[in-house]
Amino acid sequence: MIADIKKRALHRTKILEGQLRGLEKMIDNEDYCMDIITQSLAIQKSLRSLNKLLVENHLRTHVSDMFAEGGEQQQLAVTELLKVYELNNVRGQ
């Protein structure tokens, strides 16, 4: 993993941990529903940000190597990326 991306991804996971603890506390305290939803949406945005970093790393490392190899490896890279794209579009809505 690229050092800068790894550092940023780990930082993002720490933020997510805090957000999830906060969400759990809000639910336990029976906070106002709209506040809980707002926190949940913030967590989803943080997860999207983490996913973007992970995809960037994958493109800069593995995918670039797979394309350089060509043939079957190149096709595998395309298939992986299409699968992630489809998962995002189905579950990301």
Order of alpha helices (4+ residues) and beta strands (2+ residues): alpha-alpha-alpha-alpha
